[in-house]
Amino acid sequence: MSRESSNTGFGLVMFLLGAAAGASIALLYAPQDGESTRRAIGDKANEVKDKATELTHTVRDRATELSSTVAQTAKEKIGKVQDKTSELLRRGQSAAHDAIDDAAETAHATVDKA
Protein backbone atom coordinates (compact mmCIF):
# COMPACT_ATOMS: atom_id res chain seq x y z
CA MET A 1 0.00 0.00 0.00
CA SER A 2 1.40 3.40 -0.91
CA ARG A 3 2.15 6.05 1.68
CA GLU A 4 -0.49 8.38 0.21
CA SER A 5 -3.31 5.82 0.47
CA SER A 6 -2.17 4.96 4.00
CA ASN A 7 -2.41 8.63 4.96
CA THR A 8 -5.83 8.86 3.30
CA GLY A 9 -7.08 5.86 5.30
CA PHE A 10 -5.71 7.32 8.52
CA GLY A 11 -7.32 10.65 7.73
CA LEU A 12 -10.67 8.99 7.06
CA VAL A 13 -10.51 7.10 10.38
CA MET A 14 -9.67 10.29 12.23
CA PHE A 15 -12.51 12.13 10.50
CA LEU A 16 -15.00 9.42 11.51
CA LEU A 17 -13.75 9.41 15.10
CA GLY A 18 -14.08 13.18 15.20
CA ALA A 19 -17.60 13.00 13.79
CA ALA A 20 -18.60 10.43 16.43
CA ALA A 21 -17.11 12.53 19.20
CA GLY A 22 -18.83 15.63 17.86
CA ALA A 23 -22.19 13.85 17.73
CA SER A 24 -21.75 12.68 21.33
CA ILE A 25 -20.89 16.17 22.53
CA ALA A 26 -23.81 17.61 20.56
CA LEU A 27 -26.16 15.22 22.37
CA LEU A 28 -24.81 16.30 25.72
CA TYR A 29 -25.19 20.01 24.91
CA ALA A 30 -28.48 19.68 23.04
CA PRO A 31 -31.24 22.08 24.10
CA GLN A 32 -33.21 19.41 25.93
CA ASP A 33 -33.27 18.51 29.59
CA GLY A 34 -30.96 15.87 31.02
CA GLU A 35 -33.75 13.34 31.42
CA SER A 36 -34.57 13.44 27.70
CA THR A 37 -30.92 13.16 26.76
CA ARG A 38 -30.38 10.21 29.11
CA ARG A 39 -33.50 8.55 27.74
CA ALA A 40 -32.29 9.05 24.15
CA ILE A 41 -28.88 7.61 25.01
CA GLY A 42 -30.54 4.70 26.85
CA ASP A 43 -32.82 4.01 23.88
CA LYS A 44 -29.86 3.95 21.51
CA ALA A 45 -27.94 1.69 23.90
CA ASN A 46 -30.91 -0.71 24.01
CA GLU A 47 -31.12 -0.72 20.20
CA VAL A 48 -27.43 -1.57 19.95
CA LYS A 49 -27.82 -4.28 22.60
CA ASP A 50 -30.80 -5.77 20.74
CA LYS A 51 -28.91 -5.77 17.45
CA ALA A 52 -25.89 -7.40 19.12
CA THR A 53 -28.12 -10.06 20.69
CA GLU A 54 -29.79 -10.74 17.35
CA LEU A 55 -26.40 -10.99 15.64
CA THR A 56 -25.18 -13.36 18.36
CA HIS A 57 -28.19 -15.63 17.84
CA THR A 58 -27.72 -15.53 14.07
CA VAL A 59 -24.04 -16.44 14.34
CA ARG A 60 -24.80 -19.21 16.85
CA ASP A 61 -27.53 -20.67 14.63
CA ARG A 62 -25.30 -20.54 11.56
CA ALA A 63 -22.41 -22.17 13.46
CA THR A 64 -24.74 -24.94 14.65
CA GLU A 65 -25.98 -25.47 11.10
CA LEU A 66 -22.44 -25.57 9.71
CA SER A 67 -21.22 -27.99 12.38
CA SER A 68 -24.17 -30.27 11.65
CA THR A 69 -23.39 -30.16 7.93
CA VAL A 70 -19.71 -30.86 8.54
CA ALA A 71 -20.58 -33.78 10.85
CA GLN A 72 -22.94 -35.27 8.27
CA THR A 73 -20.36 -34.90 5.50
CA ALA A 74 -17.71 -36.50 7.70
CA LYS A 75 -20.01 -39.46 8.46
CA GLU A 76 -20.68 -39.95 4.76
CA LYS A 77 -16.97 -39.82 3.91
CA ILE A 78 -16.12 -42.24 6.73
CA GLY A 79 -18.79 -44.63 5.45
CA LYS A 80 -17.33 -44.52 1.95
CA VAL A 81 -13.81 -45.12 3.27
CA GLN A 82 -15.05 -48.05 5.36
CA ASP A 83 -16.79 -49.55 2.32
CA LYS A 84 -13.68 -49.19 0.18
CA THR A 85 -11.49 -50.63 2.93
CA SER A 86 -13.80 -53.62 3.34
CA GLU A 87 -13.76 -54.24 -0.40
CA LEU A 88 -9.96 -54.03 -0.54
CA LEU A 89 -9.68 -56.39 2.43
CA ARG A 90 -12.06 -58.86 0.77
CA ARG A 91 -10.02 -58.71 -2.45
CA GLY A 92 -6.78 -59.20 -0.51
CA GLN A 93 -8.18 -62.20 1.34
CA SER A 94 -9.44 -63.69 -1.92
CA ALA A 95 -6.05 -63.16 -3.57
CA ALA A 96 -4.30 -64.71 -0.56
CA HIS A 97 -6.59 -67.74 -0.65
CA ASP A 98 -5.99 -68.12 -4.39
CA ALA A 99 -2.24 -67.89 -3.86
CA ILE A 100 -2.37 -70.49 -1.08
CA ASP A 101 -4.45 -72.79 -3.28
CA ASP A 102 -1.98 -72.36 -6.17
CA ALA A 103 0.95 -73.05 -3.85
CA ALA A 104 -0.77 -76.15 -2.49
CA GLU A 105 -1.45 -77.44 -6.00
CA THR A 106 2.15 -76.81 -7.02
CA ALA A 107 3.38 -78.60 -3.90
CA HIS A 108 1.11 -81.58 -4.58
CA ALA A 109 2.21 -81.69 -8.22
CA THR A 110 5.87 -81.57 -7.17
CA VAL A 111 5.37 -84.33 -4.59
CA ASP A 112 3.48 -86.47 -7.11
CA LYS A 113 6.36 -86.17 -9.63
CA ALA A 114 8.97 -87.13 -7.12
Secondary structure, 3 states (H helix, E strand, C coil): CCHHHHHHHHHHHHHHHHHHHHHHHHHHCCCCCHHHHHHHHHHHHHHHHHHHHHHHHHHHHHHHHHHHHHHHHHHHHHHHHHHHHHHHHHHHHHHHHHHHHHHHHHHHHHHHHC
